[in-house]
Structures are given as structure tokens and as C-alpha cells.
Amino acid sequence: MNREERTEQKMQELFHSHAAGDDGTDGEFMQILQGYIFGDICYTGSLDNRMRELVTVTVLTVLSALPQIKAHVGASLNAGCTPVEIREAVYQCAPFIGFPKTLNAISAMNEVFTQNGIELPLLSQKTLTGIDEKERYEKGLAIQAPIYGDEIKDRYTWLPEPFDEAVPRFLTELCFGDFNTRTGLDGKTRELLTVVLLAAMGGAEVQVKSHAEGALKAGSTKEEIVCALVHASGYMGIPRLFNALNTCRDLLAEG
């Protein structure tokens, strides 16, 4: 297939619509956009449509691009993602981008679910019982420690009390306890999506590298991490792609 045929095929797969032509106010721009994302990027690398759409929804949540979130929640369903997988990808952005942006994305997502006849609320994926107040920390640490060790706890011992203890604990309880203990996405997928969302934020290169290493430990290959970042470039921009690749060069280079 040539580039035009690839673009048309991918648009049909994901959106059940034709690729852009010359119609409308900005047909030329849409042809460039669709040619790059759906004609080039989507055919480069190993990730399938399902994983690519989870990457896309994650990046769009970070960017708070609500109209595009709606379009790609629909595309995610067409690509074979379950509603729970889409929801979990959006939910887990909260510790990184904050709750307000995540709530906006949840609202856009749920609008599409409703339009598609998907009953809300979705089935709970919570595994925490809430019986023991220490549960969030202990179960979160059980996920965090094998991948990241005591890095954060050791890094912030200089903070004044009680923040020297509270800040690392909040990270463990919120990121790993409240979210990573949930079912609906496996650990490998969660870590790969975390790399992408950090790259899309910009200015979080230290965390990008840390989570790229975590993604490798969780089972992603170097190629899959690069593929996810390159796929995200159509949404987050080339500079943020290069920043992420450059900061992870020693982890992701061949050999």
C-alpha cells in the first residue's frame, strides 16, 4: 500500500470514516495530520491499534484536548479496547496531571460511553478493602518497591518534618496504592502509559527516564517504549518526543 491507501485503511479501522479530502475549511491541514499519524506512524513499530489508542487517549488526557478525547475514545472502542481499559488509562493520569484535568477527561469519556449504549458506572476495578488504614501504603509499596526501590523515600529526607515522611508516603499511597492496585490494566501497560504521559507533560524528563526503566522491568521492550513515544509525537509534538528519547538514550539504545 502507498501512504494514501494506508491512511484510508487506518481511518476506516479506527473511525469508520474516509480520510480527509479537499472538502471543508482546512482539508489540506487534515490531510497532513492524517497522513503523518495514520499513514506513517501507525504503520511504524510493533504496537497494535488497541495499544496505540490507549497511548493516544493518555496523551490527550494530559493535554486536556477534550474534543479529541471524545473522538479517540470512540476509536479505542473500534480498536477493541474495553471500556474498563480506557477508563483505567484515563484514571491513572490523575497523580501526574492533577484531578481537575482528569475529571474533564472522564466527563468527555463518559459522554462517548453513553452515546455507545455503555451502561455507567462501569464495573469497579478496586481491590483495596478499606478495612486497614495502612492498606493503601502496604499494597502500593508492594508494587513500587520491586521496580523503584527506596529511591523517592531516600531522595526527600531533607524535607522538614512531617513532609520528609509524608511526601514519599503520599506518592506510594496515591500512585501505587489507589491506582496501580486496580485491575483492568496489567502492570506492563500501566508503566508504558506512564512513560508516555510524563513525556507529554514536558519538563518531567527525570521522571520519564525513571519510568522508562520501570517499563523495561515491567516487561516492555525497548522497541515498544520507543514505538509508544513516537506514536505520541503526533499529539504531543516532536520536541517532547526528542526530549524523551534523548533523556532515555542510555536505556533505549540498541546493544
Secondary structure, 3 states (H helix, E strand, C coil): CCHHHHHHHHHHHHHCCCCCCCCCCCHHHHHHHHHHHHHHHHHCCCCCHHHHHHHHHHHHHHHCCHHHHHHHHHHHHHCCCCHHHHHHHHHCCHHHHCHHHHHHHHHHHHHHHHHCCCCCCCCCCCCCCCCCCCHHHHHHHHHHHHHHCCHHHHHCCCCCCCHHHHHHHHHHHHHHHHHCCCCCCCHHHHHHHHHHHHHHHCCCHHHHHHHHHHHHHCCCCHHHHHHHHHHHHHHHCHHHHHHHHHHCHHHHCCC
